[in-house]
Structures are given as structure tokens and as C-alpha cells.
Amino acid sequence: EPEVTQTPSHQVTQMGQEVILRCVPISNHLYFYWYRQILGQKVEFLVSFYNNEISEKSEIFDDQFSVERPDGSNFTLKIRSTKLEDSAMYFCASSPGQGGSPLHFGNGTRLTVT
Amino acid sequence: GESVGLHLPTLSVQEGDNSIINCAYSNSASDYFIWYKQESGKGPQFIIDIRSNMDKRQGQRVTVLLNKTVKHLSLQIAATQPGDSAVYFCAEKGALGNEKLTFGTGTRLTIIP
């Protein structure tokens, strides 16, 4: 069964450094998402992406965050200058379409900012 | 504002028994609901979904019930197995093509052997 894959599984970085989290969505999906989950908390929406542009973003997704689909398969999340509070699990998801389509999630990247 | 919440943070069930996990939502315009299972170290895994024009949907050992009158969603797992131990999240998508999925806080289900 096709799945969303994310790399790396764990990323440790120093405060102020830039990180890029990578995702390969399911190949025929059209909508792409990033979510994050701080330890022990619920999964929070960051951004959705469709047709090569951001379709919606949350308050969390400030100017330090950006997303890109550099080619036909990868979908990346960049954090320009990491803060301690950016430490979380970051999940990529994709779905085939709007409305009644479930999101399929990857297994996440654990980001630790020291 | 819109929110999706759960009644119980933890639930322990004897193996083989049935379990029910509940969820309340506040956005009456919600059109689509999903239950996800999250095991330790993994991403949310799709279990079952339901559209707002339905009140019940069944899968393999799982049933989702939707009561739009009281804005309540439940997940029933029949004949629970040790592999059902996980955190379960309900999630909701708004209507009008809103793609954002809003998650509840999660219920940790523990199956007692």
C-alpha cells in the first residue's frame, strides 16, 4: 500500500539554525500538509498546499516557516531560525482531494532544538 | 471558535471486550469526520471516516456513530486486541471545501490482557 515517507526520522539542531524536513507524499495525491505534535499534545495544523501554492496556514506558521515542492515528488518544510519551542514531531500528510478524502500521514520527523 | 474535544483522556478495556471512545465537536458546519489511531513513534493512521449525511458507518471491528443533534462522535471497537492499544484521535473537516483537519486531544486506549 502506498505511504507517505518522511526523512529524517530524528533531527537535532541548535537554536537559530535552519532545518529542512523532507516528505514524499503518495504519488497521485494532490493536497499536501504539514502538522506538528508537541509531546503529549494533540496534532496541530500548520499548512496546506495545493497546486504549487499555500492554500491555508495556521497562526503557528509564521515567517520562519516555508514550504516547497521542488520537484514532482518531494514536499519540504523549512524552519529558518529554529527556536526551542519548535521542538516537536512534524508530520507530513497528503490526500487525493478535498471534501471527503482522509489525510494519509507519514511517521514524522522528531525535531529537537537545543 | 471551532474545537474538537474528547470526553476521556484514558480508557482501559479487558482484551476481548468492546470499547467506546467518544468525541464532541463544536463546529456545526463540520462535514466530514475521521478517526485516527496513533501508536507510539508513528504518525496518525486512518481508521474510519463518516460524512455528515450519515449517522453510522461500519468497518472491520470498528463502527463510527455520528449524532449531529448533539455534535457527538463515537468510535466503537469490537473484540479488542492488544494491538488496539494506542491513542485515538477524532478529527473534523469543515464544509465549503475547507481542507484543514482539526484534531481532538486524543484518548489513550489500553487493552488489558
Contacts between the chains, C-beta under 8 A, distances in Angstrom:
chain1	res1	chain2	res2	distance
A	4	B	43	7.6
A	31	B	99	6.1
A	33	B	99	7.8
A	33	B	101	7.6
A	35	B	101	8.0
A	35	B	103	8.0
A	41	B	105	7.6
A	42	B	89	6.9
A	42	B	103	4.9
A	42	B	104	6.5
A	42	B	105	4.7
A	42	B	106	5.9
A	43	B	44	6.3
A	43	B	89	6.6
A	43	B	91	7.9
A	43	B	103	4.3
A	44	B	103	7.4
A	45	B	100	5.2
A	45	B	101	6.6
A	45	B	102	6.9
A	45	B	103	8.0
A	48	B	99	4.9
A	48	B	100	6.4
A	50	B	99	7.4
A	55	B	99	6.2
A	56	B	98	7.7
A	56	B	99	6.3
A	56	B	100	5.5
A	58	B	100	7.8
A	91	B	43	5.0
A	91	B	44	7.1
A	93	B	43	7.8
A	95	B	99	7.9
A	98	B	97	5.1
A	98	B	99	5.8
A	99	B	31	7.2
A	99	B	32	6.6
A	99	B	93	7.8
A	99	B	97	6.7
A	100	B	31	7.8
A	100	B	32	5.1
A	100	B	49	7.0
A	100	B	51	5.5
A	102	B	34	5.4
A	102	B	46	4.6
A	102	B	49	5.4
A	103	B	34	7.6
A	103	B	46	7.6
A	103	B	101	5.7
A	104	B	46	6.5
A	105	B	36	7.8
A	105	B	43	3.7
A	105	B	44	4.8
A	105	B	45	7.3
A	106	B	43	5.3
A	107	B	41	7.3
A	107	B	42	5.1
A	107	B	43	4.7
A	108	B	42	7.5
A	108	B	43	5.1
